[in-house]
Amino acid sequence: MDRRLENKRALVTGASRGIGAAIARRLAREGAHVALTYVGNPDQADQTVKAIQALGVKALAIRADSADAVAVVAAVERAVNELGGIDILVNNAGIAIISPLDDFRLEDFDRILAVNVRAVFVATQAAVKHMRMGGRIINVGSCNAERIPFVGGGVYGMSKAALVGLVKGLARDLGPRGITINNVAPGPVDTDMNPATSDFAKLTVERFMALPRYGTGDEIASLVSWLASAEASYVTGANLAIDGGYTA
Ligand SMILES: NC(=O)c1ccc[n+]([C@@H]2O[C@H](COP(=O)([O-])OP(=O)(O)OC[C@H]3O[C@@H](n4cnc5c(N)ncnc54)[C@H](OP(=O)(O)O)[C@@H]3O)[C@@H](O)[C@H]2O)c1
């Protein structure tokens, strides 16, 4: 594999498993040193860190609940200190709480916004203080920012739609500093959050997919690594669908 991220320093949030772990491994395979955050699964985080270190780059795991703004800033600072700087921030940590309107709890509304939106802003604000020209912010959004063909996903969809507006605005702040900010918007991806074996998955594939299958974390990581590279130097403020045609 092309080592187009040789010696770059990256922080990937929510990367002990799932899409985040695939992104962290991919950036490392391309030569980047990687810090990752997790919230409740230290063994899994440790396993991912060991797999990354085996690729010959630096790696560390930082426990930081994205709902806690102080912890998010501390995670950025620790990544900067241990890796000697930061060139790439991937805001991947996210939660999906799906519940019909009548039952939706206000505390779940607040937690979704704190993790999926506020943490993205907080981590970005903290990271860009340390970024030089060529810095990269990449957020993991969702196809559900554009289409939610099921009951109970309104708040999750709203949180991912918020990222579309956020990157458009922040692209203007960061452009003059030579830093790009973009979203990738995955369709259904086989992870603990959304296993490809569920009844929900069967329905999704039958009814909504142009490519009739779930995606993999590695497929999402491939777009993220391209956005992180110099090849994507003229892309900013974009929301890039990678969804197997879910929104086609
Ligand atoms: N899977 C899909 O179909 C799909 C589709 C579109 C978009 N997305 C988005 O992709 C991102 C990753 O999803 P995924 O499917 O890989 O999720 P996942 O399988 O549930 O994995 C979530 C990862 O994030 C960490 N995490 C969860 N809550 C956190 C918090 N409050 N603070 C810090 N870390 C936290 C988890 O750490 P622990 O291991 O410690 O719990 C884990 O590493 C999310 O933003 C999600 O909305 C997913």
The ligand as a MOL file (V3000), in Angstrom:
LIG
                    3D

  0  0  0     0  0            999 V3000
M  V30 BEGIN CTAB
M  V30 COUNTS 48 52 0 0 0
M  V30 BEGIN ATOM
M  V30 1 N -22.5620 1.3850 11.1500 0
M  V30 2 C -23.2960 2.1020 10.3130 0
M  V30 3 O -24.1620 1.5740 9.5740 0
M  V30 4 C -23.0750 3.5780 10.1790 0
M  V30 5 C -23.6360 4.2370 9.0800 0
M  V30 6 C -23.4350 5.5940 8.9360 0
M  V30 7 C -22.6990 6.2910 9.8610 0
M  V30 8 N -22.1720 5.6370 10.9400 0 CHG=1
M  V30 9 C -21.3790 6.4250 11.8840 0
M  V30 10 O -20.0780 5.8870 11.9420 0
M  V30 11 C -19.5000 6.1290 13.2230 0
M  V30 12 C -18.9700 4.8320 13.8020 0
M  V30 13 O -20.0540 3.9140 13.8710 0
M  V30 14 P -19.8380 2.3500 14.1450 0
M  V30 15 O -20.9320 1.6580 13.4150 0
M  V30 16 O -18.4330 1.9590 13.9030 0 CHG=-1
M  V30 17 O -20.1790 2.3000 15.7190 0
M  V30 18 P -19.8910 1.1580 16.8140 0
M  V30 19 O -19.7430 -0.1650 16.1500 0
M  V30 20 O -20.9750 1.3500 17.8180 0
M  V30 21 O -18.4840 1.6120 17.4410 0
M  V30 22 C -18.4460 2.7950 18.1450 0
M  V30 23 C -17.0520 3.1840 18.5230 0
M  V30 24 O -17.1190 4.5060 19.1090 0
M  V30 25 C -16.7600 4.4490 20.4770 0
M  V30 26 N -17.6910 5.2930 21.2130 0
M  V30 27 C -19.0100 5.1390 21.3850 0
M  V30 28 N -19.5180 6.1340 22.1370 0
M  V30 29 C -18.4590 6.9340 22.4440 0
M  V30 30 C -18.3100 8.1050 23.2160 0
M  V30 31 N -19.3560 8.6550 23.8520 0
M  V30 32 N -17.0850 8.6500 23.3340 0
M  V30 33 C -16.0030 8.0960 22.7300 0
M  V30 34 N -16.0850 6.9820 21.9930 0
M  V30 35 C -17.3010 6.4050 21.8450 0
M  V30 36 C -16.8380 2.9960 20.8910 0
M  V30 37 O -15.9420 2.7520 21.9710 0
M  V30 38 P -16.0890 1.5210 23.0190 0
M  V30 39 O -15.5930 0.3120 22.2860 0
M  V30 40 O -15.2400 1.8850 24.1640 0
M  V30 41 O -17.5470 1.4220 23.3700 0
M  V30 42 C -16.4320 2.3060 19.5730 0
M  V30 43 O -15.0260 2.3410 19.4170 0
M  V30 44 C -20.5990 6.7990 14.0380 0
M  V30 45 O -20.4350 8.1880 14.0100 0
M  V30 46 C -21.8720 6.3950 13.3120 0
M  V30 47 O -22.9210 7.3170 13.5440 0
M  V30 48 C -22.3380 4.2960 11.1090 0
M  V30 END ATOM
M  V30 BEGIN BOND
M  V30 1 1 1 2
M  V30 2 2 2 3
M  V30 3 1 2 4
M  V30 4 1 4 5
M  V30 5 2 4 48
M  V30 6 2 5 6
M  V30 7 1 6 7
M  V30 8 2 7 8
M  V30 9 1 8 9
M  V30 10 1 8 48
M  V30 11 1 9 10
M  V30 12 1 9 46
M  V30 13 1 10 11
M  V30 14 1 11 12
M  V30 15 1 11 44
M  V30 16 1 12 13
M  V30 17 1 13 14
M  V30 18 2 14 15
M  V30 19 1 14 16
M  V30 20 1 14 17
M  V30 21 1 17 18
M  V30 22 2 18 19
M  V30 23 1 18 20
M  V30 24 1 18 21
M  V30 25 1 21 22
M  V30 26 1 22 23
M  V30 27 1 23 24
M  V30 28 1 23 42
M  V30 29 1 24 25
M  V30 30 1 25 26
M  V30 31 1 25 36
M  V30 32 1 26 27
M  V30 33 1 26 35
M  V30 34 2 27 28
M  V30 35 1 28 29
M  V30 36 1 29 30
M  V30 37 2 29 35
M  V30 38 1 30 31
M  V30 39 2 30 32
M  V30 40 1 32 33
M  V30 41 2 33 34
M  V30 42 1 34 35
M  V30 43 1 36 37
M  V30 44 1 36 42
M  V30 45 1 37 38
M  V30 46 2 38 39
M  V30 47 1 38 40
M  V30 48 1 38 41
M  V30 49 1 42 43
M  V30 50 1 44 45
M  V30 51 1 44 46
M  V30 52 1 46 47
M  V30 END BOND
M  V30 END CTAB
M  END
